[in-house]
Amino acid sequence: MKQVKYIFFCTIFFIFFTEAHSQNIVYVNLDKIIKSSKAGSELIKFYNDKNKETIDKIKIKEQKIRDMEKSLISQKNILEAEEYKKKSDIISNEIINFNKNNQKIMKELNLNKDESIQLLIKDINIILEEYAINNKIDIIMSSNQILIGKSNLDVTNKILEIVDSKIKKFKK
């Protein structure tokens, strides 16, 4: 009877000991997934184009204000001091409004971009959870946190394929 208890105890101990030390760990390069996936590259292209378009509009407005300023300077000797001061104040106020508006537009654009990226990351995290459950993976780490790791533990390309198949477009 003692032998049966001893064997039972050893078997249970062995099962728990090996189970505790045999964790399945993989790593993923999230930056690569965001930049290389269809939805991620579409998101980056959309906001880069939007940023370029906004900067072009800002440059056009800036040029108009500069032209107004040059025109006023060229009329300095012709205009009376009071009228010159009045037009100068108008241009100064326009410059202040221009700068505030530009900051607001760029801040809003960056905020929208950040929200879209967070939504994409949220969707990717759901895919990572499903992948971990389906493949009995205990821990999925970011490759940014790994100094050196076996290349067979890198599942970035597998996850990228799943992301491309499940996420067709990014959410604006």
PyMOL CGO cylinders between C-alpha atoms (Angstrom):
from pymol import cmd
from pymol.cgo import CYLINDER

trace = [
    CYLINDER, 0.00, 0.00, 0.00, 2.88, 2.36, 0.76, 0.3, 1, 1, 1, 1, 1, 1,
    CYLINDER, 2.88, 2.36, 0.76, 4.32, 1.71, -2.67, 0.3, 1, 1, 1, 1, 1, 1,
    CYLINDER, 4.32, 1.71, -2.67, 1.03, 2.60, -4.35, 0.3, 1, 1, 1, 1, 1, 1,
    CYLINDER, 1.03, 2.60, -4.35, 0.84, 5.85, -2.39, 0.3, 1, 1, 1, 1, 1, 1,
    CYLINDER, 0.84, 5.85, -2.39, 4.47, 6.59, -3.20, 0.3, 1, 1, 1, 1, 1, 1,
    CYLINDER, 4.47, 6.59, -3.20, 3.97, 5.92, -6.94, 0.3, 1, 1, 1, 1, 1, 1,
    CYLINDER, 3.97, 5.92, -6.94, 0.75, 7.95, -6.93, 0.3, 1, 1, 1, 1, 1, 1,
    CYLINDER, 0.75, 7.95, -6.93, 2.47, 10.85, -5.16, 0.3, 1, 1, 1, 1, 1, 1,
    CYLINDER, 2.47, 10.85, -5.16, 5.48, 10.72, -7.52, 0.3, 1, 1, 1, 1, 1, 1,
    CYLINDER, 5.48, 10.72, -7.52, 3.23, 10.62, -10.58, 0.3, 1, 1, 1, 1, 1, 1,
    CYLINDER, 3.23, 10.62, -10.58, 1.17, 13.62, -9.42, 0.3, 1, 1, 1, 1, 1, 1,
    CYLINDER, 1.17, 13.62, -9.42, 4.34, 15.51, -8.49, 0.3, 1, 1, 1, 1, 1, 1,
    CYLINDER, 4.34, 15.51, -8.49, 5.93, 14.74, -11.86, 0.3, 1, 1, 1, 1, 1, 1,
    CYLINDER, 5.93, 14.74, -11.86, 2.82, 15.86, -13.79, 0.3, 1, 1, 1, 1, 1, 1,
    CYLINDER, 2.82, 15.86, -13.79, 2.58, 19.17, -11.92, 0.3, 1, 1, 1, 1, 1, 1,
    CYLINDER, 2.58, 19.17, -11.92, 6.31, 19.80, -12.08, 0.3, 1, 1, 1, 1, 1, 1,
    CYLINDER, 6.31, 19.80, -12.08, 6.59, 19.23, -15.82, 0.3, 1, 1, 1, 1, 1, 1,
    CYLINDER, 6.59, 19.23, -15.82, 3.36, 21.14, -16.50, 0.3, 1, 1, 1, 1, 1, 1,
    CYLINDER, 3.36, 21.14, -16.50, 4.63, 24.17, -14.57, 0.3, 1, 1, 1, 1, 1, 1,
    CYLINDER, 4.63, 24.17, -14.57, 7.88, 24.32, -16.51, 0.3, 1, 1, 1, 1, 1, 1,
    CYLINDER, 7.88, 24.32, -16.51, 6.70, 23.54, -20.01, 0.3, 1, 1, 1, 1, 1, 1,
    CYLINDER, 6.70, 23.54, -20.01, 5.12, 26.79, -21.07, 0.3, 1, 1, 1, 1, 1, 1,
    CYLINDER, 5.12, 26.79, -21.07, 4.67, 27.45, -24.73, 0.3, 1, 1, 1, 1, 1, 1,
    CYLINDER, 4.67, 27.45, -24.73, 6.07, 30.91, -25.51, 0.3, 1, 1, 1, 1, 1, 1,
    CYLINDER, 6.07, 30.91, -25.51, 6.19, 32.71, -28.87, 0.3, 1, 1, 1, 1, 1, 1,
    CYLINDER, 6.19, 32.71, -28.87, 6.87, 36.26, -29.97, 0.3, 1, 1, 1, 1, 1, 1,
    CYLINDER, 6.87, 36.26, -29.97, 5.38, 38.63, -32.54, 0.3, 1, 1, 1, 1, 1, 1,
    CYLINDER, 5.38, 38.63, -32.54, 6.64, 41.82, -34.19, 0.3, 1, 1, 1, 1, 1, 1,
    CYLINDER, 6.64, 41.82, -34.19, 3.56, 44.03, -33.79, 0.3, 1, 1, 1, 1, 1, 1,
    CYLINDER, 3.56, 44.03, -33.79, 5.16, 46.94, -35.68, 0.3, 1, 1, 1, 1, 1, 1,
    CYLINDER, 5.16, 46.94, -35.68, 5.72, 44.72, -38.71, 0.3, 1, 1, 1, 1, 1, 1,
    CYLINDER, 5.72, 44.72, -38.71, 2.13, 43.49, -38.56, 0.3, 1, 1, 1, 1, 1, 1,
    CYLINDER, 2.13, 43.49, -38.56, 0.77, 47.04, -38.44, 0.3, 1, 1, 1, 1, 1, 1,
    CYLINDER, 0.77, 47.04, -38.44, 3.02, 48.28, -41.24, 0.3, 1, 1, 1, 1, 1, 1,
    CYLINDER, 3.02, 48.28, -41.24, 2.78, 45.20, -43.47, 0.3, 1, 1, 1, 1, 1, 1,
    CYLINDER, 2.78, 45.20, -43.47, -0.83, 44.13, -43.09, 0.3, 1, 1, 1, 1, 1, 1,
    CYLINDER, -0.83, 44.13, -43.09, -3.35, 45.26, -45.68, 0.3, 1, 1, 1, 1, 1, 1,
    CYLINDER, -3.35, 45.26, -45.68, -5.40, 47.21, -43.15, 0.3, 1, 1, 1, 1, 1, 1,
    CYLINDER, -5.40, 47.21, -43.15, -2.31, 48.68, -41.47, 0.3, 1, 1, 1, 1, 1, 1,
    CYLINDER, -2.31, 48.68, -41.47, -0.62, 49.79, -44.68, 0.3, 1, 1, 1, 1, 1, 1,
    CYLINDER, -0.62, 49.79, -44.68, -3.94, 51.22, -45.89, 0.3, 1, 1, 1, 1, 1, 1,
    CYLINDER, -3.94, 51.22, -45.89, -4.28, 53.12, -42.60, 0.3, 1, 1, 1, 1, 1, 1,
    CYLINDER, -4.28, 53.12, -42.60, -0.74, 54.51, -42.84, 0.3, 1, 1, 1, 1, 1, 1,
    CYLINDER, -0.74, 54.51, -42.84, -1.22, 55.52, -46.48, 0.3, 1, 1, 1, 1, 1, 1,
    CYLINDER, -1.22, 55.52, -46.48, -4.58, 57.16, -45.75, 0.3, 1, 1, 1, 1, 1, 1,
    CYLINDER, -4.58, 57.16, -45.75, -3.21, 59.31, -42.92, 0.3, 1, 1, 1, 1, 1, 1,
    CYLINDER, -3.21, 59.31, -42.92, 0.01, 60.14, -44.79, 0.3, 1, 1, 1, 1, 1, 1,
    CYLINDER, 0.01, 60.14, -44.79, -2.08, 61.35, -47.74, 0.3, 1, 1, 1, 1, 1, 1,
    CYLINDER, -2.08, 61.35, -47.74, -4.40, 63.25, -45.41, 0.3, 1, 1, 1, 1, 1, 1,
    CYLINDER, -4.40, 63.25, -45.41, -1.39, 64.83, -43.70, 0.3, 1, 1, 1, 1, 1, 1,
    CYLINDER, -1.39, 64.83, -43.70, 0.16, 65.84, -47.02, 0.3, 1, 1, 1, 1, 1, 1,
    CYLINDER, 0.16, 65.84, -47.02, -3.16, 67.28, -48.21, 0.3, 1, 1, 1, 1, 1, 1,
    CYLINDER, -3.16, 67.28, -48.21, -3.52, 69.27, -44.99, 0.3, 1, 1, 1, 1, 1, 1,
    CYLINDER, -3.52, 69.27, -44.99, 0.03, 70.60, -45.21, 0.3, 1, 1, 1, 1, 1, 1,
    CYLINDER, 0.03, 70.60, -45.21, -0.55, 71.66, -48.82, 0.3, 1, 1, 1, 1, 1, 1,
    CYLINDER, -0.55, 71.66, -48.82, -3.69, 73.58, -47.79, 0.3, 1, 1, 1, 1, 1, 1,
    CYLINDER, -3.69, 73.58, -47.79, -1.77, 75.20, -44.93, 0.3, 1, 1, 1, 1, 1, 1,
    CYLINDER, -1.77, 75.20, -44.93, 1.02, 76.28, -47.30, 0.3, 1, 1, 1, 1, 1, 1,
    CYLINDER, 1.02, 76.28, -47.30, -1.51, 77.87, -49.67, 0.3, 1, 1, 1, 1, 1, 1,
    CYLINDER, -1.51, 77.87, -49.67, -3.12, 79.82, -46.81, 0.3, 1, 1, 1, 1, 1, 1,
    CYLINDER, -3.12, 79.82, -46.81, 0.31, 80.79, -45.50, 0.3, 1, 1, 1, 1, 1, 1,
    CYLINDER, 0.31, 80.79, -45.50, 1.31, 82.11, -48.92, 0.3, 1, 1, 1, 1, 1, 1,
    CYLINDER, 1.31, 82.11, -48.92, -1.87, 84.21, -49.10, 0.3, 1, 1, 1, 1, 1, 1,
    CYLINDER, -1.87, 84.21, -49.10, -1.08, 85.77, -45.74, 0.3, 1, 1, 1, 1, 1, 1,
    CYLINDER, -1.08, 85.77, -45.74, 2.52, 86.45, -46.81, 0.3, 1, 1, 1, 1, 1, 1,
    CYLINDER, 2.52, 86.45, -46.81, 1.24, 88.11, -49.99, 0.3, 1, 1, 1, 1, 1, 1,
    CYLINDER, 1.24, 88.11, -49.99, -1.10, 90.29, -47.94, 0.3, 1, 1, 1, 1, 1, 1,
    CYLINDER, -1.10, 90.29, -47.94, 1.80, 91.20, -45.68, 0.3, 1, 1, 1, 1, 1, 1,
    CYLINDER, 1.80, 91.20, -45.68, 4.05, 92.09, -48.65, 0.3, 1, 1, 1, 1, 1, 1,
    CYLINDER, 4.05, 92.09, -48.65, 1.28, 94.14, -50.20, 0.3, 1, 1, 1, 1, 1, 1,
    CYLINDER, 1.28, 94.14, -50.20, 0.81, 96.06, -46.96, 0.3, 1, 1, 1, 1, 1, 1,
    CYLINDER, 0.81, 96.06, -46.96, 4.55, 96.69, -46.64, 0.3, 1, 1, 1, 1, 1, 1,
    CYLINDER, 4.55, 96.69, -46.64, 4.68, 97.99, -50.19, 0.3, 1, 1, 1, 1, 1, 1,
    CYLINDER, 4.68, 97.99, -50.19, 1.82, 100.40, -49.35, 0.3, 1, 1, 1, 1, 1, 1,
    CYLINDER, 1.82, 100.40, -49.35, 3.43, 101.64, -46.13, 0.3, 1, 1, 1, 1, 1, 1,
    CYLINDER, 3.43, 101.64, -46.13, 4.53, 104.98, -47.60, 0.3, 1, 1, 1, 1, 1, 1,
    CYLINDER, 4.53, 104.98, -47.60, 1.21, 105.50, -49.42, 0.3, 1, 1, 1, 1, 1, 1,
    CYLINDER, 1.21, 105.50, -49.42, -1.20, 104.74, -46.54, 0.3, 1, 1, 1, 1, 1, 1,
    CYLINDER, -1.20, 104.74, -46.54, -1.79, 106.96, -43.57, 0.3, 1, 1, 1, 1, 1, 1,
    CYLINDER, -1.79, 106.96, -43.57, -0.31, 105.72, -40.30, 0.3, 1, 1, 1, 1, 1, 1,
    CYLINDER, -0.31, 105.72, -40.30, -3.71, 104.98, -38.78, 0.3, 1, 1, 1, 1, 1, 1,
    CYLINDER, -3.71, 104.98, -38.78, -4.90, 102.96, -41.78, 0.3, 1, 1, 1, 1, 1, 1,
    CYLINDER, -4.90, 102.96, -41.78, -1.57, 101.14, -42.00, 0.3, 1, 1, 1, 1, 1, 1,
    CYLINDER, -1.57, 101.14, -42.00, -1.83, 100.21, -38.29, 0.3, 1, 1, 1, 1, 1, 1,
    CYLINDER, -1.83, 100.21, -38.29, -5.42, 99.01, -38.80, 0.3, 1, 1, 1, 1, 1, 1,
    CYLINDER, -5.42, 99.01, -38.80, -4.46, 96.75, -41.74, 0.3, 1, 1, 1, 1, 1, 1,
    CYLINDER, -4.46, 96.75, -41.74, -1.39, 95.55, -39.88, 0.3, 1, 1, 1, 1, 1, 1,
    CYLINDER, -1.39, 95.55, -39.88, -3.55, 94.54, -36.92, 0.3, 1, 1, 1, 1, 1, 1,
    CYLINDER, -3.55, 94.54, -36.92, -5.93, 92.69, -39.23, 0.3, 1, 1, 1, 1, 1, 1,
    CYLINDER, -5.93, 92.69, -39.23, -3.03, 90.72, -40.71, 0.3, 1, 1, 1, 1, 1, 1,
    CYLINDER, -3.03, 90.72, -40.71, -1.62, 90.01, -37.23, 0.3, 1, 1, 1, 1, 1, 1,
    CYLINDER, -1.62, 90.01, -37.23, -4.99, 88.68, -36.08, 0.3, 1, 1, 1, 1, 1, 1,
    CYLINDER, -4.99, 88.68, -36.08, -5.24, 86.58, -39.22, 0.3, 1, 1, 1, 1, 1, 1,
    CYLINDER, -5.24, 86.58, -39.22, -1.79, 85.10, -38.53, 0.3, 1, 1, 1, 1, 1, 1,
    CYLINDER, -1.79, 85.10, -38.53, -2.80, 84.27, -34.94, 0.3, 1, 1, 1, 1, 1, 1,
    CYLINDER, -2.80, 84.27, -34.94, -6.05, 82.63, -36.13, 0.3, 1, 1, 1, 1, 1, 1,
    CYLINDER, -6.05, 82.63, -36.13, -4.14, 80.82, -38.88, 0.3, 1, 1, 1, 1, 1, 1,
    CYLINDER, -4.14, 80.82, -38.88, -1.68, 79.33, -36.36, 0.3, 1, 1, 1, 1, 1, 1,
    CYLINDER, -1.68, 79.33, -36.36, -4.43, 78.31, -33.91, 0.3, 1, 1, 1, 1, 1, 1,
    CYLINDER, -4.43, 78.31, -33.91, -6.45, 76.72, -36.69, 0.3, 1, 1, 1, 1, 1, 1,
    CYLINDER, -6.45, 76.72, -36.69, -3.43, 74.82, -38.02, 0.3, 1, 1, 1, 1, 1, 1,
    CYLINDER, -3.43, 74.82, -38.02, -2.59, 73.45, -34.59, 0.3, 1, 1, 1, 1, 1, 1,
    CYLINDER, -2.59, 73.45, -34.59, -6.20, 72.38, -34.12, 0.3, 1, 1, 1, 1, 1, 1,
    CYLINDER, -6.20, 72.38, -34.12, -6.35, 70.66, -37.52, 0.3, 1, 1, 1, 1, 1, 1,
    CYLINDER, -6.35, 70.66, -37.52, -3.04, 68.82, -37.05, 0.3, 1, 1, 1, 1, 1, 1,
    CYLINDER, -3.04, 68.82, -37.05, -3.95, 67.80, -33.49, 0.3, 1, 1, 1, 1, 1, 1,
    CYLINDER, -3.95, 67.80, -33.49, -7.30, 66.44, -34.69, 0.3, 1, 1, 1, 1, 1, 1,
    CYLINDER, -7.30, 66.44, -34.69, -5.64, 64.56, -37.55, 0.3, 1, 1, 1, 1, 1, 1,
    CYLINDER, -5.64, 64.56, -37.55, -3.08, 62.97, -35.22, 0.3, 1, 1, 1, 1, 1, 1,
    CYLINDER, -3.08, 62.97, -35.22, -5.81, 62.10, -32.73, 0.3, 1, 1, 1, 1, 1, 1,
    CYLINDER, -5.81, 62.10, -32.73, -7.86, 60.38, -35.45, 0.3, 1, 1, 1, 1, 1, 1,
    CYLINDER, -7.86, 60.38, -35.45, -4.77, 58.50, -36.62, 0.3, 1, 1, 1, 1, 1, 1,
    CYLINDER, -4.77, 58.50, -36.62, -3.99, 57.34, -33.07, 0.3, 1, 1, 1, 1, 1, 1,
    CYLINDER, -3.99, 57.34, -33.07, -7.59, 56.19, -32.56, 0.3, 1, 1, 1, 1, 1, 1,
    CYLINDER, -7.59, 56.19, -32.56, -7.50, 54.22, -35.82, 0.3, 1, 1, 1, 1, 1, 1,
    CYLINDER, -7.50, 54.22, -35.82, -4.22, 52.58, -34.85, 0.3, 1, 1, 1, 1, 1, 1,
    CYLINDER, -4.22, 52.58, -34.85, -5.62, 51.68, -31.42, 0.3, 1, 1, 1, 1, 1, 1,
    CYLINDER, -5.62, 51.68, -31.42, -8.69, 50.10, -33.04, 0.3, 1, 1, 1, 1, 1, 1,
    CYLINDER, -8.69, 50.10, -33.04, -6.43, 48.10, -35.34, 0.3, 1, 1, 1, 1, 1, 1,
    CYLINDER, -6.43, 48.10, -35.34, -4.28, 46.98, -32.40, 0.3, 1, 1, 1, 1, 1, 1,
    CYLINDER, -4.28, 46.98, -32.40, -7.42, 45.99, -30.51, 0.3, 1, 1, 1, 1, 1, 1,
    CYLINDER, -7.42, 45.99, -30.51, -8.51, 43.82, -33.46, 0.3, 1, 1, 1, 1, 1, 1,
    CYLINDER, -8.51, 43.82, -33.46, -5.01, 42.33, -33.71, 0.3, 1, 1, 1, 1, 1, 1,
    CYLINDER, -5.01, 42.33, -33.71, -5.07, 41.52, -29.97, 0.3, 1, 1, 1, 1, 1, 1,
    CYLINDER, -5.07, 41.52, -29.97, -8.31, 39.60, -30.46, 0.3, 1, 1, 1, 1, 1, 1,
    CYLINDER, -8.31, 39.60, -30.46, -6.64, 37.61, -33.24, 0.3, 1, 1, 1, 1, 1, 1,
    CYLINDER, -6.64, 37.61, -33.24, -3.61, 36.99, -30.99, 0.3, 1, 1, 1, 1, 1, 1,
    CYLINDER, -3.61, 36.99, -30.99, -5.88, 35.69, -28.22, 0.3, 1, 1, 1, 1, 1, 1,
    CYLINDER, -5.88, 35.69, -28.22, -7.63, 33.33, -30.62, 0.3, 1, 1, 1, 1, 1, 1,
    CYLINDER, -7.63, 33.33, -30.62, -4.29, 32.16, -31.98, 0.3, 1, 1, 1, 1, 1, 1,
    CYLINDER, -4.29, 32.16, -31.98, -2.99, 31.53, -28.46, 0.3, 1, 1, 1, 1, 1, 1,
    CYLINDER, -2.99, 31.53, -28.46, -6.06, 29.51, -27.52, 0.3, 1, 1, 1, 1, 1, 1,
    CYLINDER, -6.06, 29.51, -27.52, -6.12, 27.49, -30.76, 0.3, 1, 1, 1, 1, 1, 1,
    CYLINDER, -6.12, 27.49, -30.76, -2.40, 26.69, -30.62, 0.3, 1, 1, 1, 1, 1, 1,
    CYLINDER, -2.40, 26.69, -30.62, -2.19, 26.20, -26.84, 0.3, 1, 1, 1, 1, 1, 1,
    CYLINDER, -2.19, 26.20, -26.84, 0.26, 29.06, -26.41, 0.3, 1, 1, 1, 1, 1, 1,
    CYLINDER, 0.26, 29.06, -26.41, 0.76, 30.32, -22.87, 0.3, 1, 1, 1, 1, 1, 1,
    CYLINDER, 0.76, 30.32, -22.87, 2.56, 33.60, -23.60, 0.3, 1, 1, 1, 1, 1, 1,
    CYLINDER, 2.56, 33.60, -23.60, 2.83, 35.78, -26.69, 0.3, 1, 1, 1, 1, 1, 1,
    CYLINDER, 2.83, 35.78, -26.69, 5.50, 38.41, -26.27, 0.3, 1, 1, 1, 1, 1, 1,
    CYLINDER, 5.50, 38.41, -26.27, 6.35, 41.44, -28.36, 0.3, 1, 1, 1, 1, 1, 1,
    CYLINDER, 6.35, 41.44, -28.36, 9.58, 41.07, -30.30, 0.3, 1, 1, 1, 1, 1, 1,
    CYLINDER, 9.58, 41.07, -30.30, 10.59, 44.48, -28.91, 0.3, 1, 1, 1, 1, 1, 1,
    CYLINDER, 10.59, 44.48, -28.91, 10.91, 42.81, -25.51, 0.3, 1, 1, 1, 1, 1, 1,
    CYLINDER, 10.91, 42.81, -25.51, 13.08, 39.97, -26.80, 0.3, 1, 1, 1, 1, 1, 1,
    CYLINDER, 13.08, 39.97, -26.80, 16.83, 40.40, -26.99, 0.3, 1, 1, 1, 1, 1, 1,
    CYLINDER, 16.83, 40.40, -26.99, 17.59, 37.03, -28.56, 0.3, 1, 1, 1, 1, 1, 1,
    CYLINDER, 17.59, 37.03, -28.56, 15.16, 34.26, -29.42, 0.3, 1, 1, 1, 1, 1, 1,
    CYLINDER, 15.16, 34.26, -29.42, 14.90, 31.24, -31.63, 0.3, 1, 1, 1, 1, 1, 1,
    CYLINDER, 14.90, 31.24, -31.63, 13.49, 32.10, -35.02, 0.3, 1, 1, 1, 1, 1, 1,
    CYLINDER, 13.49, 32.10, -35.02, 11.04, 29.20, -34.82, 0.3, 1, 1, 1, 1, 1, 1,
    CYLINDER, 11.04, 29.20, -34.82, 9.35, 31.03, -31.91, 0.3, 1, 1, 1, 1, 1, 1,
    CYLINDER, 9.35, 31.03, -31.91, 8.61, 34.03, -34.15, 0.3, 1, 1, 1, 1, 1, 1,
    CYLINDER, 8.61, 34.03, -34.15, 5.01, 33.72, -35.38, 0.3, 1, 1, 1, 1, 1, 1,
    CYLINDER, 5.01, 33.72, -35.38, 4.80, 37.19, -36.95, 0.3, 1, 1, 1, 1, 1, 1,
    CYLINDER, 4.80, 37.19, -36.95, 4.25, 35.91, -40.50, 0.3, 1, 1, 1, 1, 1, 1,
    CYLINDER, 4.25, 35.91, -40.50, 1.53, 33.48, -39.40, 0.3, 1, 1, 1, 1, 1, 1,
    CYLINDER, 1.53, 33.48, -39.40, -0.26, 36.23, -37.50, 0.3, 1, 1, 1, 1, 1, 1,
    CYLINDER, -0.26, 36.23, -37.50, 0.18, 38.59, -40.46, 0.3, 1, 1, 1, 1, 1, 1,
    CYLINDER, 0.18, 38.59, -40.46, -1.59, 36.10, -42.73, 0.3, 1, 1, 1, 1, 1, 1,
    CYLINDER, -1.59, 36.10, -42.73, -4.46, 35.75, -40.25, 0.3, 1, 1, 1, 1, 1, 1,
    CYLINDER, -4.46, 35.75, -40.25, -4.73, 39.53, -39.83, 0.3, 1, 1, 1, 1, 1, 1,
    CYLINDER, -4.73, 39.53, -39.83, -4.87, 39.99, -43.60, 0.3, 1, 1, 1, 1, 1, 1,
    CYLINDER, -4.87, 39.99, -43.60, -7.59, 37.39, -43.91, 0.3, 1, 1, 1, 1, 1, 1,
    CYLINDER, -7.59, 37.39, -43.91, -9.72, 38.70, -41.02, 0.3, 1, 1, 1, 1, 1, 1,
    CYLINDER, -9.72, 38.70, -41.02, -9.22, 42.48, -41.16, 0.3, 1, 1, 1, 1, 1, 1,
    CYLINDER, -9.22, 42.48, -41.16, -9.94, 43.79, -44.63, 0.3, 1, 1, 1, 1, 1, 1,
    CYLINDER, -9.94, 43.79, -44.63, -10.10, 47.55, -43.92, 0.3, 1, 1, 1, 1, 1, 1,
    CYLINDER, -10.10, 47.55, -43.92, -9.18, 49.83, -41.10, 0.3, 1, 1, 1, 1, 1, 1,
    CYLINDER, -9.18, 49.83, -41.10, -11.79, 51.72, -39.12, 0.3, 1, 1, 1, 1, 1, 1,
    CYLINDER, -11.79, 51.72, -39.12, -11.73, 55.48, -39.60, 0.3, 1, 1, 1, 1, 1, 1,
]
cmd.load_cgo(trace, "trace")
